[in-house]
Structure formats: structure tokens, C-alpha cells
């Protein structure tokens, strides 16, 4: 029997939805209230897979998760883009006028900022997980408090949806990655995307030169993110995602980047979920 999949959050969360989509309907999950806890479960062998959000089309990158991947030498083996639809929900019999507080994950509150501005009397309270707020409202019969979560959470915990799709930008996607301790062998010819990390000397043109190498090797840069190198002030690590048509082009770029960059690391080679 396969091991459960670690997720940040509980059943009914968006991470849980990704598990169902990516792992063919699997419901076998380890519920973790932080990404650090999910990583701990992976490192100690309680799971072989984590589903981890990395970036959102409205709120941007989740920077601590890049650091977690790098620090623990974890490998990205796949990705999934989930359409995120936020819904306001509360106990049956409530209307929006009855709501005094809205609790949700800070990312969800940020993504629904414009809708919530219409109700200045409502206090916004940050929580660790969208679905967990819905669960608590249901189990504790909490009046006057609403959650922002998925429709699945409303169904699972018997809450009434007061307003649907309340995120500011209606087309709202989050990119999730599937993470393992080690990359399994996959025929290189089936791979067309990679996540890389490197550090460059702090001198003029160093990044531009490396990006030109990628372009010359026919790689398409789909993401670039910098993080400070904690132990060296004003030095930065770059995290990039690239796509490619042939593995040979990518292999050529890797061999050149190895010579040009410091601390070059392959965070993962996998299939592009956009294709």
C-alpha cells in the first residue's frame, strides 16, 4: 500500500483538491498545519510525496517554500495548476449582514481584498488554513464568523455559501509542485521543464550573460525569483524555471551554467503541466 501524501492544511483545502486531481482521486493524505511540518514528514519517511504551493497568479511567489526546497535538497517531480475560487461561507441561517469576522489564510484574504472592502464593519482574522476555519465554524457552531474557502470545504463541513467567487481577479490560479526526497528515473526525452537554482558574482552583466546562454540553448525562461543568501549580505540566489523542446538543448545549457555559476543546483526535472 502506498504511503499517504503530505499536504499543508486539511481535507477540503486546495492542497487536498490537488491531491485528488494529480493522484487519480486519492484521498490518502497527512494533514499538516505548516509546510515545515509537511517537509518533516517527508524527511522522516512518513510520506514519499508532498503537495506544495509555490506561486499564485495574484499574490505572487511563496518565498519560504523556495527556501525549504533548497535547504532540504528536495526534488520537484511534477506540477499542477489549480483554478482557485474563493467562497464566503458561514453557518446555515446567516447572511453577510450577520458576519462580524472573516477568518482565512492570509493569502486568501489578500486575494479577496476588494470584495471585503465593501464590508468595513467585518474584522479580518488570519488563520493557518482555509478549510480548517470552515471545520472549526461547523464543529464549534460559531455564530457571526465566516470562512473563505473552497466549495468542497463548504460541502464537507455543511456550511452555507454566502457569496461565490469573491477573489478580486476571477481567473486566479495557484501553481502547486509535487515534491520528493529524490527524483525517480524518467526517460529524459519525456521531460520538458526544469527548476534550477544558482548564485552569481555580484558584478555587472553576470545575470544577463547567463540568461543569454539559456536563450542561445533554446530554453524558455518561465519564472525567475531571487532570494537573499542569508550568510552573505547583498548576495542573492536565483531560482528559475525553464522549458525546452529537446533534452539535448537543456543538457547543453546545464553544462555551461555549471561552469558559470556558483552553487548550481537542479531542483527538479519534470513535465510541463501547461502542455
C-alpha positions as CSV (number, residue, x, y, z in Angstrom):
1,X,0.0,0.0,0.0
2,X,1.4,3.4,-0.9
3,X,2.1,6.0,1.7
4,X,-0.2,9.0,2.3
5,X,0.6,12.3,0.6
6,X,1.5,15.2,2.9
7,X,-0.4,18.5,2.4
8,X,-0.4,21.8,4.1
9,X,-3.9,22.1,5.5
10,X,-6.7,19.6,6.0
11,X,-9.2,17.7,3.8
12,X,-11.3,20.2,2.0
13,X,-8.3,22.6,1.4
14,X,-7.0,23.5,-2.1
15,X,-3.9,21.3,-1.4
16,X,-6.3,18.4,-0.9
17,X,-8.0,19.2,-4.2
18,X,-4.6,19.0,-6.0
19,X,-4.0,15.5,-4.5
20,X,-7.3,14.3,-5.8
21,X,-6.5,15.7,-9.3
22,X,-2.9,14.7,-9.6
23,X,-3.0,11.3,-7.8
24,X,-6.1,10.0,-9.6
25,X,-8.7,10.6,-6.9
26,X,-6.5,9.6,-3.9
27,X,-7.9,10.7,-0.5
28,X,-5.0,9.3,1.5
29,X,-3.3,12.4,3.0
30,X,-1.3,13.5,6.0
31,X,-2.8,16.8,7.2
32,X,-0.1,19.3,8.2
33,X,-0.7,22.8,9.6
34,X,2.6,24.2,8.1
35,X,4.9,23.5,5.2
36,X,7.7,22.8,7.6
37,X,5.7,20.0,9.1
38,X,4.9,18.6,5.7
39,X,8.7,18.6,4.9
40,X,9.4,16.9,8.2
41,X,7.0,14.1,7.3
42,X,8.8,13.7,4.0
43,X,12.3,13.6,5.6
44,X,11.4,11.1,8.3
45,X,9.8,8.8,5.7
46,X,6.1,9.0,6.8
47,X,5.4,10.1,3.2
48,X,7.1,9.9,-0.1
49,X,5.3,12.9,-1.6
50,X,4.4,16.5,-0.7
51,X,1.9,18.7,-2.5
52,X,3.3,22.3,-2.0
53,X,2.0,25.6,-3.3
54,X,4.8,27.7,-4.9
55,X,3.1,30.7,-6.5
56,X,-0.2,32.4,-7.2
57,X,-1.2,34.4,-10.2
58,X,-2.5,37.3,-8.0
59,X,-0.3,37.2,-4.9
60,X,3.0,36.0,-6.4
61,X,5.6,33.6,-5.1
62,X,5.6,31.9,-1.7
63,X,9.2,32.6,-1.0
64,X,9.7,30.5,2.2
65,X,8.8,27.4,0.2
66,X,11.7,28.0,-2.3
67,X,14.0,28.2,0.8
68,X,12.5,24.9,2.1
69,X,13.2,23.1,-1.2
70,X,16.7,24.4,-1.3
71,X,17.7,23.9,2.3
72,X,16.5,20.3,2.4
73,X,17.7,19.3,-1.1
74,X,14.2,18.2,-2.1
75,X,13.2,17.5,-5.7
76,X,10.3,18.7,-7.7
77,X,8.9,15.8,-9.8
78,X,5.7,17.4,-11.2
79,X,3.4,20.4,-11.1
80,X,-0.3,21.2,-11.2
81,X,-2.2,24.5,-11.8
82,X,-5.4,24.8,-9.8
83,X,-8.1,27.3,-10.5
84,X,-8.7,28.9,-7.1
85,X,-12.2,30.1,-6.5
86,X,-12.8,31.6,-3.0
87,X,-16.2,31.5,-1.4
88,X,-17.5,33.2,1.7
89,X,-19.3,30.7,4.0
90,X,-20.9,30.5,7.4
91,X,-23.5,28.5,9.4
92,X,-26.9,28.0,7.9
93,X,-29.3,30.9,8.5
94,X,-26.6,33.5,8.4
95,X,-26.5,36.4,5.9
96,X,-23.5,38.7,5.2
97,X,-25.0,41.3,7.5
98,X,-24.7,38.8,10.4
99,X,-21.0,38.4,9.9
100,X,-18.7,40.2,12.3
101,X,-15.4,38.4,11.5
102,X,-14.0,36.7,8.5
103,X,-11.2,34.1,9.1
104,X,-9.0,32.6,6.5
105,X,-5.4,32.1,5.3
106,X,-3.6,35.5,4.7
107,X,-3.2,34.6,1.0
108,X,-7.0,34.1,0.7
109,X,-7.7,37.4,2.5
110,X,-5.3,39.2,0.2
111,X,-6.8,37.7,-2.9
112,X,-10.3,38.8,-1.8
113,X,-9.3,42.3,-0.7
114,X,-11.6,44.2,-3.0
115,X,-14.7,42.3,-2.0
116,X,-14.0,42.6,1.7
117,X,-13.6,46.4,1.3
118,X,-17.4,46.5,0.8
119,X,-17.9,45.4,4.4
120,X,-15.7,47.6,6.5
121,X,-17.5,46.5,9.7
122,X,-16.1,43.0,9.3
123,X,-12.9,42.2,11.1
124,X,-10.3,40.2,9.1
125,X,-8.5,37.4,11.1
126,X,-5.6,35.4,9.7
127,X,-5.6,31.7,10.1
128,X,-3.3,28.8,9.1
129,X,-5.7,27.0,6.7
130,X,-8.8,27.9,4.7
131,X,-10.6,24.5,5.2
132,X,-9.6,24.3,8.9
133,X,-11.5,27.6,9.6
134,X,-14.6,26.1,7.9
135,X,-14.2,23.0,10.0
136,X,-14.0,24.9,13.3
137,X,-17.0,27.1,12.5
138,X,-19.0,23.9,11.8
139,X,-17.8,21.9,14.8
140,X,-18.0,24.7,17.3
141,X,-21.2,26.1,15.9
142,X,-19.6,29.6,15.7
143,X,-22.1,32.4,15.0
144,X,-21.1,35.7,13.4
145,X,-17.9,34.3,11.9
146,X,-17.4,33.4,8.2
147,X,-14.7,31.5,6.4
148,X,-13.2,32.0,3.0
149,X,-12.6,28.6,1.5
150,X,-13.4,26.2,-1.4
151,X,-16.8,24.8,-2.3
152,X,-15.6,21.4,-1.3
153,X,-14.9,22.7,2.2
154,X,-18.5,24.1,2.4
155,X,-19.9,20.7,1.3
156,X,-17.6,18.8,3.6
157,X,-18.4,20.8,6.7
158,X,-22.1,21.6,6.0
159,X,-21.7,25.4,5.7
160,X,-23.8,27.8,3.6
161,X,-22.1,29.8,0.9
162,X,-23.0,33.5,1.3
163,X,-21.0,34.7,-1.8
164,X,-19.3,32.7,-4.6
165,X,-16.0,33.5,-6.4
166,X,-15.2,36.6,-4.3
167,X,-11.5,36.8,-5.3
168,X,-10.5,40.1,-6.9
169,X,-9.3,38.6,-10.2
170,X,-11.7,35.9,-11.4
171,X,-9.1,33.9,-13.2
172,X,-7.0,33.0,-10.2
173,X,-4.5,30.2,-10.4
174,X,-2.1,28.6,-8.0
175,X,0.9,26.5,-9.1
176,X,1.5,23.5,-6.9
177,X,4.5,21.2,-7.1
178,X,4.9,17.6,-6.2
179,X,8.0,17.1,-4.1
180,X,10.0,14.0,-3.2
181,X,13.3,13.3,-1.4
182,X,14.9,12.1,-4.7
183,X,14.0,12.3,-8.3
184,X,12.8,8.9,-9.8
185,X,14.3,7.9,-13.1
186,X,12.2,9.2,-16.1
187,X,13.2,8.9,-19.7
188,X,14.9,12.3,-20.4
189,X,13.0,12.5,-23.7
190,X,9.7,12.8,-21.8
191,X,11.0,15.8,-19.8
192,X,10.4,19.4,-20.9
193,X,10.7,21.6,-17.8
194,X,13.2,22.2,-15.1
195,X,13.6,24.2,-11.9
196,X,17.1,25.4,-11.2
197,X,19.0,27.4,-8.5
198,X,22.3,29.2,-8.8
199,X,24.3,32.1,-7.3
200,X,26.2,34.6,-9.4
201,X,29.1,37.0,-8.7
202,X,27.8,40.5,-7.9
203,X,29.2,42.2,-11.0
204,X,27.7,43.9,-14.0
205,X,26.2,41.7,-16.6
206,X,26.6,38.4,-14.8
207,X,22.9,37.6,-14.8
208,X,22.4,38.9,-18.4
209,X,25.2,36.7,-19.6
210,X,23.7,33.6,-18.1
211,X,20.3,34.4,-19.4
212,X,21.8,34.8,-22.9
213,X,23.2,31.3,-22.5
214,X,19.8,29.9,-21.8
215,X,18.4,31.7,-24.8
216,X,21.2,30.5,-27.1
217,X,20.5,26.9,-25.9
218,X,16.8,27.4,-26.8
219,X,15.5,27.4,-23.3
220,X,12.4,29.4,-22.5
221,X,12.6,31.2,-19.1
222,X,9.1,31.0,-17.5
223,X,10.0,32.1,-14.0
224,X,12.8,33.9,-12.2
225,X,12.9,34.6,-8.4
226,X,15.7,35.9,-6.2
227,X,16.3,35.2,-2.6
228,X,19.0,36.7,-0.4
229,X,21.9,34.4,0.6
230,X,21.4,34.6,4.4
231,X,25.0,34.2,5.4
232,X,26.4,36.7,2.8
233,X,24.8,40.2,2.8
234,X,23.8,41.6,-0.6
235,X,24.4,38.3,-2.4
236,X,21.5,36.6,-4.0
237,X,20.4,33.1,-5.1
238,X,18.3,32.9,-8.3
239,X,15.6,30.3,-8.7
240,X,14.4,29.9,-12.3
241,X,12.0,27.7,-14.2
242,X,12.8,26.8,-17.9
243,X,11.0,24.9,-20.5
244,X,12.6,23.2,-23.6
245,X,11.7,21.3,-26.7
246,X,14.6,18.8,-26.6
247,X,16.5,17.5,-23.6
248,X,19.8,17.8,-25.5
249,X,19.3,21.6,-25.6
250,X,18.7,21.6,-21.9
251,X,21.7,19.3,-21.2
252,X,24.0,21.7,-23.1
253,X,22.7,24.7,-21.1
254,X,23.3,22.8,-17.8
255,X,26.9,22.0,-18.7
256,X,27.6,25.7,-19.4
257,X,25.8,27.0,-16.4
258,X,27.8,24.6,-14.2
259,X,31.0,26.5,-15.3
260,X,29.5,30.0,-15.0
261,X,27.5,29.9,-11.7
262,X,28.2,29.1,-8.1
263,X,26.2,26.6,-6.1
264,X,24.3,25.4,-9.2
265,X,21.5,23.0,-8.2
266,X,18.8,21.2,-10.1
267,X,15.6,21.4,-8.0
268,X,13.7,19.2,-10.4
269,X,13.2,18.0,-14.0
270,X,9.6,17.1,-14.9
271,X,6.8,17.5,-17.4
272,X,5.3,20.9,-18.1
273,X,1.7,20.9,-16.9
274,X,0.8,23.7,-19.3
275,X,1.2,21.4,-22.3
